[in-house]
Amino acid sequence: MLSAAAVTLSACAGGPPLETTAERLSALEQSCRERGGVLVSSGAPPTGRPEVDNVCRITGGASRLPGG
């Protein structure tokens, strides 16, 4: 029984390394900049997950106004 659990745990540990929070935040910042935006806090209580804690505020020329 113990050896089955050890095999299961080793199978889980063999996957690719997970990204750190800093790496995920950096990727979000880069993606946001590429779209002409600035990454800002969502204003909600922090969760420790950059994808939830931040939003991309578009600062460039996108407009739905006529002539804009």
BAMI-896358 format. One record per atom (N, C-alpha, C, O): residue number from 0; residue in three letters; atom name; z, x, y. Coordinates in Angstrom, 2 decimals. Each point is the difference from the previous one (the first is absolute). Layout:
BEGIN
PT    nr   rest   atom        pz        px        py
PT   NUM    ALA     CA         Z         X         Y
...
This chain:
BEGIN
PT    nr   rest   atom        pz        px        py
PT     0    MET      N      0.00      0.82     -1.19
PT     0    MET     CA      0.00     -0.82      1.19
PT     0    MET      C      0.00      0.87      1.26
PT     0    MET      O     -0.74     -0.27      0.94
PT     1    LEU      N      1.56      1.30     -0.94
PT     1    LEU     CA      0.09      0.88      1.16
PT     1    LEU      C     -1.32      0.72      0.24
PT     1    LEU      O     -0.41      0.18      1.15
PT     2    SER      N     -0.27      0.24     -2.21
PT     2    SER     CA     -1.26      0.72      0.18
PT     2    SER      C     -1.09     -0.91      0.58
PT     2    SER      O     -0.85      0.48      0.75
PT     3    ALA      N      0.87     -1.76     -1.07
PT     3    ALA     CA     -0.97     -0.93      0.57
PT     3    ALA      C      0.21     -0.12      1.51
PT     3    ALA      O     -0.96     -0.06      0.77
PT     4    ALA      N      2.21      0.03     -0.35
PT     4    ALA     CA      0.30     -0.08      1.42
PT     4    ALA      C     -0.44      1.28      0.71
PT     4    ALA      O     -0.50     -0.06      1.12
PT     5    ALA      N      0.68      1.20     -1.75
PT     5    ALA     CA     -0.40      1.27      0.59
PT     5    ALA      C     -1.51      0.08      0.16
PT     5    ALA      O     -0.49      0.51      1.00
PT     6    VAL      N     -0.25     -1.02     -1.98
PT     6    VAL     CA     -1.46      0.00      0.08
PT     6    VAL      C     -0.45     -0.92      1.13
PT     6    VAL      O     -0.92      0.34      0.75
PT     7    THR      N      1.55     -1.49     -0.62
PT     7    THR     CA     -0.34     -0.94      1.06
PT     7    THR      C      0.25      0.62      1.37
PT     7    THR      O     -0.85     -0.11      0.88
PT     8    LEU      N      1.99      0.76     -0.70
PT     8    LEU     CA      0.32      0.62      1.28
PT     8    LEU      C     -0.94      1.15      0.32
PT     8    LEU      O     -0.41      0.16      1.15
PT     9    SER      N      0.05      0.63     -2.14
PT     9    SER     CA     -0.90      1.12      0.26
PT     9    SER      C     -1.39     -0.50      0.36
PT     9    SER      O     -0.70      0.65      0.78
PT    10    ALA      N      0.28     -1.77     -1.33
PT    10    ALA     CA     -1.30     -0.57      0.34
PT    10    ALA      C     -0.02     -0.45      1.46
PT    10    ALA      O     -1.01      0.16      0.69
PT    11    CYS      N      2.10     -0.71     -0.21
PT    11    CYS     CA      0.09     -0.42      1.39
PT    11    CYS      C     -0.01      1.20      0.95
PT    11    CYS      O     -0.59     -0.07      1.08
PT    12    ALA      N      1.24      1.13     -1.48
PT    12    ALA     CA      0.12      1.18      0.86
PT    12    ALA      C     -1.28      0.80      0.07
PT    12    ALA      O     -0.12      0.89      0.85
PT    13    GLY      N     -0.85     -1.16     -1.72
PT    13    GLY     CA     -1.21      0.79     -0.06
PT    13    GLY      C     -1.07     -0.40      0.97
PT    13    GLY      O     -1.06      0.63      0.03
PT    14    GLY      N      1.28     -1.66      0.77
PT    14    GLY     CA     -1.02     -0.48      0.93
PT    14    GLY      C     -0.15      0.90      1.21
PT    14    GLY      O      0.71      0.99      0.15
PT    15    PRO      N     -1.65     -1.35      0.72
PT    15    PRO     CA     -0.20      0.80      1.21
PT    15    PRO      C      1.22     -0.10      0.92
PT    15    PRO      O      0.70     -1.01     -0.01
PT    16    PRO      N     -0.45      2.04      0.79
PT    16    PRO     CA      1.17     -0.04      0.90
PT    16    PRO      C     -0.19     -1.07      1.07
PT    16    PRO      O     -1.11     -0.23      0.48
PT    17    LEU      N      2.19     -0.41     -0.11
PT    17    LEU     CA     -0.03     -1.03      1.02
PT    17    LEU      C     -0.04      0.64      1.38
PT    17    LEU      O      0.55      1.08      0.20
PT    18    GLU      N     -1.20     -1.75      0.74
PT    18    GLU     CA     -0.03      0.50      1.37
PT    18    GLU      C      1.38     -0.15      0.63
PT    18    GLU      O      0.74     -0.94     -0.30
PT    19    THR      N     -0.40      1.87      1.17
PT    19    THR     CA      1.25     -0.11      0.73
PT    19    THR      C     -0.18     -0.99      1.15
PT    19    THR      O     -1.13     -0.36      0.35
PT    20    THR      N      2.22     -0.08      0.22
PT    20    THR     CA     -0.06     -0.90      1.15
PT    20    THR      C     -0.75      0.65      1.15
PT    20    THR      O     -0.79     -0.65      0.67
PT    21    ALA      N      1.03      1.93     -0.44
PT    21    ALA     CA     -0.69      0.72      1.08
PT    21    ALA      C     -1.50      0.06     -0.24
PT    21    ALA      O     -0.78     -0.13      0.94
PT    22    GLU      N      0.36      0.31     -2.19
PT    22    GLU     CA     -1.43      0.03     -0.32
PT    22    GLU      C     -0.64     -1.36      0.23
PT    22    GLU      O     -1.10     -0.09      0.53
PT    23    ARG      N      1.79     -0.98     -0.93
PT    23    ARG     CA     -0.52     -1.35      0.21
PT    23    ARG      C     -0.09     -0.31      1.49
PT    23    ARG      O     -0.98     -0.60      0.45
PT    24    LEU      N      2.00      0.99      0.31
PT    24    LEU     CA     -0.01     -0.22      1.44
PT    24    LEU      C     -1.15      0.76      0.66
PT    24    LEU      O     -0.67     -0.54      0.88
PT    25    SER      N      0.45      1.77     -1.28
PT    25    SER     CA     -1.08      0.81      0.55
PT    25    SER      C     -1.36     -0.65     -0.30
PT    25    SER      O     -0.87     -0.03      0.87
PT    26    ALA      N      0.68     -0.47     -2.07
PT    26    ALA     CA     -1.25     -0.66     -0.36
PT    26    ALA      C     -0.21     -1.27      0.83
PT    26    ALA      O     -1.12     -0.29      0.42
PT    27    LEU      N      2.20     -0.45     -0.19
PT    27    LEU     CA     -0.10     -1.20      0.83
PT    27    LEU      C     -0.38      0.36      1.43
PT    27    LEU      O     -0.84     -0.67      0.61
PT    28    GLU      N      1.46      1.72     -0.06
PT    28    GLU     CA     -0.31      0.43      1.36
PT    28    GLU      C     -1.46      0.39      0.13
PT    28    GLU      O     -0.67     -0.37      0.96
PT    29    GLN      N      0.18      1.12     -1.93
PT    29    GLN     CA     -1.39      0.45      0.03
PT    29    GLN      C     -0.95     -1.19     -0.09
PT    29    GLN      O     -0.96     -0.08      0.77
PT    30    SER      N      1.22     -0.84     -1.67
PT    30    SER     CA     -0.84     -1.19     -0.14
PT    30    SER      C     -0.01     -0.82      1.28
PT    30    SER      O     -1.05     -0.51      0.40
PT    31    CYS      N      2.20      0.37      0.22
PT    31    CYS     CA      0.11     -0.77      1.23
PT    31    CYS      C     -0.78      0.67      1.13
PT    31    CYS      O     -0.72     -0.68      0.74
PT    32    ARG      N      0.85      2.00     -0.60
PT    32    ARG     CA     -0.74      0.74      1.03
PT    32    ARG      C     -1.50     -0.15     -0.18
PT    32    ARG      O     -0.74     -0.14      0.97
PT    33    GLU      N      0.28      0.19     -2.23
PT    33    GLU     CA     -1.43     -0.13     -0.28
PT    33    GLU      C     -0.54     -1.35      0.43
PT    33    GLU      O     -1.19     -0.14      0.27
PT    34    ARG      N      2.05     -0.86     -0.21
PT    34    ARG     CA     -0.41     -1.34      0.44
PT    34    ARG      C      0.23     -0.21      1.49
PT    34    ARG      O     -0.19     -1.10      0.51
PT    35    GLY      N      0.58      2.16      0.20
PT    35    GLY     CA      0.20     -0.09      1.44
PT    35    GLY      C      1.36     -0.56      0.38
PT    35    GLY      O      0.14     -0.59      1.07
PT    36    GLY      N      0.84      0.75     -1.93
PT    36    GLY     CA      1.31     -0.57      0.26
PT    36    GLY      C      1.11      1.02      0.05
PT    36    GLY      O     -0.22      1.20     -0.14
PT    37    VAL      N      1.42     -1.70      0.34
PT    37    VAL     CA      1.21      0.80      0.04
PT    37    VAL      C      1.01     -0.66     -0.93
PT    37    VAL      O      0.22     -1.21      0.08
PT    38    LEU      N      0.39      1.99     -0.96
PT    38    LEU     CA      0.99     -0.53     -0.93
PT    38    LEU      C      1.32     -0.20      0.74
PT    38    LEU      O      0.52      0.95      0.60
PT    39    VAL      N      0.02     -2.15     -0.63
PT    39    VAL     CA      1.25     -0.31      0.69
PT    39    VAL      C      0.93     -0.74     -0.95
PT    39    VAL      O     -0.43     -0.56     -1.01
PT    40    SER      N      1.70      0.56      1.33
PT    40    SER     CA      1.00     -0.69     -0.79
PT    40    SER      C     -0.28     -1.50      0.00
PT    40    SER      O     -0.44     -0.56      1.01
PT    41    SER      N      0.69     -0.09     -2.13
PT    41    SER     CA     -0.22     -1.44     -0.09
PT    41    SER      C      1.08     -0.78      0.75
PT    41    SER      O     -0.17     -1.19      0.29
PT    42    GLY      N      1.27      1.86      0.02
PT    42    GLY     CA      1.09     -0.66      0.70
PT    42    GLY      C      0.99     -0.67     -0.94
PT    42    GLY      O      1.06     -0.46      0.43
PT    43    ALA      N     -1.39      0.39     -1.70
PT    43    ALA     CA      0.90     -0.59     -0.99
PT    43    ALA      C      1.00      1.07     -0.46
PT    43    ALA      O     -0.22      1.19      0.22
PT    44    PRO      N      1.30     -1.61     -0.84
PT    44    PRO     CA      0.94      0.99     -0.54
PT    44    PRO      C     -0.72      0.94     -0.97
PT    44    PRO      O     -0.80     -0.46     -0.81
PT    45    PRO      N      1.07      1.76      0.87
PT    45    PRO     CA     -0.70      0.96     -0.85
PT    45    PRO      C      0.28     -0.22     -1.48
PT    45    PRO      O      1.12     -0.32     -0.40
PT    46    THR      N     -2.18      0.49     -0.41
PT    46    THR     CA      0.12     -0.16     -1.44
PT    46    THR      C     -0.12      1.33     -0.73
PT    46    THR      O      0.34      0.10     -1.18
PT    47    GLY      N     -0.83      0.94      1.89
PT    47    GLY     CA     -0.26      1.27     -0.66
PT    47    GLY      C     -1.41      0.06     -0.57
PT    47    GLY      O     -0.38      1.00     -0.61
PT    48    ARG      N     -0.40     -2.06      0.80
PT    48    ARG     CA     -1.39     -0.04     -0.47
PT    48    ARG      C     -0.91     -0.01      1.22
PT    48    ARG      O     -0.07     -1.01      0.71
PT    49    PRO      N     -0.64      2.12     -0.44
PT    49    PRO     CA     -0.83      0.10      1.19
PT    49    PRO      C     -1.02     -1.13      0.13
PT    49    PRO      O     -0.34     -0.41      1.11
PT    50    GLU      N     -0.15     -0.09     -2.25
PT    50    GLU     CA     -1.00     -1.06      0.02
PT    50    GLU      C      0.56     -1.30      0.57
PT    50    GLU      O     -0.76     -0.82      0.52
PT    51    VAL      N      2.06      0.64     -0.62
PT    51    VAL     CA      0.66     -1.21      0.48
PT    51    VAL      C      0.61      0.22      1.37
PT    51    VAL      O      0.03     -0.91      0.83
PT    52    ASP      N      0.46      2.11     -0.59
PT    52    ASP     CA      0.74      0.30      1.22
PT    52    ASP      C     -0.88      0.25      1.22
PT    52    ASP      O      0.51      0.06      1.12
PT    53    ASN      N     -1.82      0.09     -1.31
PT    53    ASN     CA     -0.91      0.34      1.09
PT    53    ASN      C     -1.22     -0.90      0.01
PT    53    ASN      O     -0.40     -0.55     -1.02
PT    54    VAL      N     -0.19      0.42      2.20
PT    54    VAL     CA     -1.26     -0.73      0.16
PT    54    VAL      C     -0.95      0.87      0.81
PT    54    VAL      O      0.43      0.86      0.77
PT    55    CYS      N     -1.72     -1.11     -0.94
PT    55    CYS     CA     -1.01      0.74      0.77
PT    55    CYS      C     -0.38     -0.85      1.20
PT    55    CYS      O     -0.61     -1.06     -0.15
PT    56    ARG      N      0.96      1.53      1.32
PT    56    ARG     CA     -0.37     -0.70      1.24
PT    56    ARG      C     -1.32      0.59      0.49
PT    56    ARG      O     -0.08      1.17      0.37
PT    57    ILE      N     -0.96     -2.00     -0.39
PT    57    ILE     CA     -1.32      0.44      0.43
PT    57    ILE      C     -0.01      0.08      1.52
PT    57    ILE      O      0.32     -0.97      0.69
PT    58    THR      N     -0.69      2.14     -0.18
PT    58    THR     CA      0.04      0.22      1.45
PT    58    THR      C     -1.38      0.10      0.60
PT    58    THR      O     -0.15      0.08      1.22
PT    59    GLY      N     -0.88     -0.07     -2.07
PT    59    GLY     CA     -1.36      0.22      0.47
PT    59    GLY      C     -0.71     -1.27      0.41
PT    59    GLY      O      0.62     -1.03      0.27
PT    60    GLY      N     -1.95      1.12     -0.23
PT    60    GLY     CA     -0.86     -1.00      0.61
PT    60    GLY      C     -0.28     -1.28     -0.77
PT    60    GLY      O     -0.95     -0.70      0.37
PT    61    ALA      N      1.67      0.34     -1.37
PT    61    ALA     CA     -0.27     -1.25     -0.70
PT    61    ALA      C      0.43     -1.17      0.89
PT    61    ALA      O      1.12     -0.03      0.51
PT    62    SER      N     -2.02     -0.93     -0.34
PT    62    SER     CA      0.32     -1.16      0.83
PT    62    SER      C     -0.81     -1.19     -0.45
PT    62    SER      O     -1.16      0.14     -0.41
PT    63    ARG      N      1.75     -1.32      0.49
PT    63    ARG     CA     -0.71     -1.25     -0.29
PT    63    ARG      C     -0.40     -0.70      1.30
PT    63    ARG      O     -0.66     -1.04     -0.03
PT    64    LEU      N      1.05      1.61      1.15
PT    64    LEU     CA     -0.32     -0.61      1.29
PT    64    LEU      C     -1.46      0.28      0.35
PT    64    LEU      O     -0.48      1.12     -0.19
PT    65    PRO      N     -0.22     -2.12      0.71
PT    65    PRO     CA     -1.39      0.24      0.42
PT    65    PRO      C     -0.05      1.08      1.09
PT    65    PRO      O      0.80      0.00      0.93
PT    66    GLY      N     -1.75      0.89     -1.08
PT    66    GLY     CA     -0.15      1.07      0.99
PT    66    GLY      C      1.03      1.09     -0.14
PT    66    GLY      O      0.02      0.92      0.82
PT    67    GLY      N      0.85     -0.96     -1.86
PT    67    GLY     CA      1.06      0.98     -0.15
PT    67    GLY      C     -0.40      1.08     -0.87
PT    67    GLY      O      0.78      0.92     -0.24
